[in-house]
Amino acid sequence: MDVAILFSGGKDSCYSIMKSKEQNLDVKVLLTLNPVSDESWLFHHPCTRWTTLQAKAMGIPIVTYNVESQGESEKDELRNYLGEVKKRLKIEGIVSGAIASQYQKTRIEEASGSVGLKCFTPLWKRDPLGLLREQLEAGLEILIVAVAALGFDQSWLGRRLDEEAVQELARLNSRYGVNPTGEGGEYETFVLDSPLFGRRIAVRNRREVWLGDRGRLEIEAAELVKKG
C-alpha cells in the first residue's frame, strides 16, 4: 500500500517510517504541517523547517503546508491537505507517530477517513521507556529541541537522547507524571541521523530561547555531511 507519513522531523515520525517499511507499506511522501503557533494542539512546532533536509537525507519526496488555524480548526486544515496529497500522489493511507494521545489519534483518523485514506499508527500504546530504548537501539540520533514541563530546565535543550537521559525521564515520570516519550508536549525532538539517512545532519548554528519554565532550541544553520 502506498502511504504518506505525517512527518515532524522528531523521533516518533522518523521511527514510524522504519516501522512502516517493516510492515511492507510503501512510503511515497513525507507530509510536514508547519503550525503558525507553538501552541498547536495537533502538530509539532520546533524545527519543522528542517524536515526538507531530513527528506533529502532519506531520498523521500516531501510536501509541506503551513497550518494557519489553531485549536479544533486544525483538523479541518489537516483534512484538506490530506485530500490534496491523496489526489496528487495517489496514496491510499497515512501513517502517524501517535503513541498515547487519544486526541491526536482520533482527529487524524477522522481527517483521514473523511477523504478515504486508511490510517496507521505503528507506535500506538507502546511502552514509553521500552520504545525510547528501541529507538536508540535502532540507530536514531535524537536531539531535544524543546521542553515545557516540571522537572526540565534549560540544560535539556540541545541534549542528545541517550540511556542516561532515558533514566532521567523515568525519574521525572515517577515524580511529576511526565510522559517519557514527550507525548504530552513535555519535550520535542529532532532527528539528526537514522539508518534511513544516506548522510547525517550537522547543526552549524543554533540559538536557545528560554522563557523561565520552558524553552526551545532554534536551528539556524545545518547541512548534510558524510557519516563516520
matplotlib code that plots the C-alpha trace (Angstrom):
import matplotlib.pyplot as plt

x = [0.0, 1.2, 1.3, 2.3, 3.9, 2.8, 6.4, 7.5, 11.2, 11.0, 11.9, 8.4, 7.7, 11.2, 10.8, 7.3, 8.9, 11.1, 8.2, 6.1, 8.7, 8.9, 5.1, 5.6, 4.0, 5.4, 6.3, 5.7, 5.9, 6.6, 3.9, 5.1, 2.5, 4.0, 1.8, 1.9, 1.7, 3.8, 0.6, -0.7, -3.0, -2.3, 1.1, 4.8, 6.2, 10.0, 12.5, 10.0, 11.7, 14.5, 12.4, 13.3, 16.9, 15.9, 13.8, 16.9, 19.0, 16.4, 15.7, 12.0, 9.8, 8.3, 5.3, 4.9, 2.0, 1.5, -1.3, -2.9, -5.7, -5.5, -7.3, -10.1, -9.9, -6.5, -8.2, -10.1, -6.8, -5.4, -8.3, -7.9, -4.2, -4.6, -7.2, -4.7, -1.9, -4.1, -5.2, -1.7, 0.2, -2.5, -1.7, -4.0, -3.1, -1.5, 0.9, 1.1, 3.6, 1.0, 1.8, -0.7, -2.6, -6.2, -6.9, -4.3, -5.1, -8.9, -8.6, -6.1, -8.3, -11.3, -9.5, -8.1, -11.3, -13.2, -11.0, -10.9, -7.5, -6.6, -4.8, -1.8, -0.3, 2.6, 3.7, 0.3, 0.2, 3.8, 5.6, 7.2, 10.6, 10.8, 10.0, 12.7, 15.3, 14.2, 14.6, 18.1, 19.0, 17.6, 20.3, 18.3, 20.4, 17.9, 18.3, 16.0, 14.8, 12.0, 10.9, 7.8, 7.1, 8.1, 11.5, 13.0, 15.5, 17.5, 20.2, 17.9, 17.9, 20.3, 20.9, 21.2, 18.7, 20.7, 20.3, 21.2, 18.5, 16.0, 16.7, 16.2, 12.9, 11.8, 12.5, 10.6, 7.7, 7.7, 8.0, 5.9, 4.0, 5.9, 5.3, 8.8, 8.1, 7.1, 3.7, 2.0, 4.2, 6.7, 9.6, 10.1, 12.9, 14.6, 16.5, 20.0, 20.7, 19.0, 19.7, 17.5, 19.7, 22.4, 24.1, 23.6, 22.7, 25.3, 23.9, 26.2, 24.5, 21.8, 20.1, 18.4, 15.2, 14.4, 11.1, 11.5, 10.0, 10.1, 12.1, 13.2, 16.3, 16.2, 18.4, 19.7, 22.1, 22.5, 23.8, 24.2, 27.6, 29.1, 28.6, 31.5]
y = [0.0, 3.5, 5.8, 9.2, 9.8, 12.7, 14.0, 16.4, 15.5, 14.2, 10.7, 9.2, 10.2, 9.1, 5.7, 5.3, 5.4, 2.4, 0.5, 1.2, -0.3, -3.4, -3.7, -3.5, -0.1, 1.9, 5.3, 7.6, 11.0, 12.8, 15.4, 18.2, 20.6, 23.7, 25.3, 29.1, 28.9, 26.9, 26.3, 23.9, 21.2, 18.8, 19.4, 19.5, 23.0, 23.2, 22.8, 21.7, 24.0, 21.4, 18.4, 19.1, 18.3, 15.0, 14.1, 14.8, 12.5, 9.7, 10.3, 10.6, 13.3, 15.8, 18.1, 20.9, 23.1, 25.9, 25.5, 28.9, 27.8, 26.9, 24.6, 22.4, 24.1, 22.5, 19.2, 20.9, 22.0, 18.6, 17.1, 19.5, 18.8, 15.1, 15.3, 17.3, 14.8, 11.9, 13.5, 14.5, 11.4, 8.6, 7.5, 5.1, 5.6, 7.9, 7.0, 8.8, 8.6, 8.9, 6.9, 7.8, 10.9, 9.9, 13.5, 13.3, 9.8, 10.4, 13.6, 12.2, 9.1, 11.3, 13.5, 10.5, 8.7, 11.7, 11.7, 8.0, 7.2, 4.4, 5.4, 3.6, 4.2, 1.7, 3.1, 3.3, 2.2, 1.1, 1.0, 4.5, 3.6, 0.4, 2.5, 5.0, 2.3, 0.6, 3.9, 4.3, 0.7, 1.2, 3.9, 7.1, 10.1, 12.3, 15.9, 17.5, 20.8, 22.0, 21.4, 22.5, 20.6, 20.4, 18.8, 20.2, 23.0, 24.8, 22.1, 19.8, 22.0, 20.6, 17.4, 14.1, 11.4, 8.5, 5.9, 8.3, 10.7, 7.8, 7.0, 10.7, 10.7, 7.6, 9.6, 12.6, 10.3, 9.0, 12.4, 14.6, 12.3, 13.3, 11.0, 9.6, 9.8, 13.5, 12.6, 15.2, 18.0, 17.8, 17.8, 17.8, 16.2, 16.4, 13.5, 14.1, 10.6, 7.2, 4.1, 5.5, 8.6, 8.4, 11.3, 12.7, 16.3, 18.5, 21.6, 24.5, 27.3, 27.2, 29.5, 28.8, 30.6, 30.2, 31.6, 30.9, 27.5, 26.3, 26.9, 25.8, 25.3, 27.0, 25.5, 28.5, 26.6, 22.9, 20.8, 17.1, 15.6, 12.1, 9.6, 8.3]
z = [0.0, -0.9, 2.1, 3.3, 6.7, 8.9, 9.4, 12.0, 12.0, 15.5, 16.8, 16.5, 13.0, 11.9, 13.6, 12.1, 8.7, 9.7, 11.2, 8.1, 5.9, 8.1, 7.6, 3.8, 3.5, 0.6, 1.8, -1.1, 0.5, 3.8, 4.8, 7.1, 8.5, 10.0, 12.6, 12.9, 16.6, 19.1, 21.0, 18.3, 19.7, 17.0, 15.4, 16.4, 16.1, 16.7, 13.8, 11.2, 8.6, 8.6, 7.6, 4.0, 4.9, 6.5, 3.4, 1.3, 3.5, 3.1, -0.6, 0.0, -1.5, 0.9, 0.8, 3.3, 4.2, 6.7, 9.2, 9.8, 12.2, 15.9, 18.2, 16.9, 13.4, 12.8, 12.0, 9.1, 7.5, 8.0, 6.2, 3.3, 2.9, 3.2, 0.3, -1.8, -1.2, -2.0, -5.2, -6.3, -5.3, -5.3, -1.8, 0.0, 3.6, 6.1, 8.9, 12.2, 15.0, 17.8, 20.9, 23.6, 22.7, 22.0, 21.0, 18.2, 17.1, 16.9, 14.9, 12.4, 11.9, 11.4, 8.9, 7.0, 6.9, 5.6, 2.4, 2.0, 3.5, 5.8, 9.0, 10.5, 14.0, 14.4, 17.7, 19.4, 23.1, 23.1, 26.5, 26.7, 28.1, 26.0, 22.9, 23.7, 24.1, 21.0, 19.0, 20.4, 19.6, 16.1, 15.5, 15.8, 16.8, 18.7, 19.7, 22.3, 20.8, 23.2, 26.8, 28.6, 31.9, 35.5, 36.0, 32.8, 32.8, 30.1, 30.3, 28.3, 25.2, 22.7, 24.7, 22.9, 24.0, 25.4, 28.1, 30.8, 29.6, 29.4, 33.1, 34.0, 32.1, 34.1, 37.3, 36.0, 35.2, 38.8, 40.4, 38.1, 35.8, 32.7, 29.8, 28.9, 25.2, 25.4, 24.0, 26.3, 24.9, 27.7, 25.2, 21.5, 19.4, 16.0, 14.4, 13.2, 11.9, 11.3, 9.4, 6.6, 6.2, 3.5, 5.2, 8.7, 9.7, 11.3, 13.1, 12.4, 14.2, 16.9, 19.4, 22.7, 23.7, 27.4, 28.8, 32.5, 32.8, 29.2, 26.1, 22.6, 20.5, 17.2, 14.5, 12.4, 10.1, 9.3, 6.5, 5.4, 6.0, 5.5, 8.2, 10.2]

ax = plt.figure().add_subplot(projection="3d")
ax.plot(x, y, z, "-o")
ax.set_aspect("equal")
plt.show()
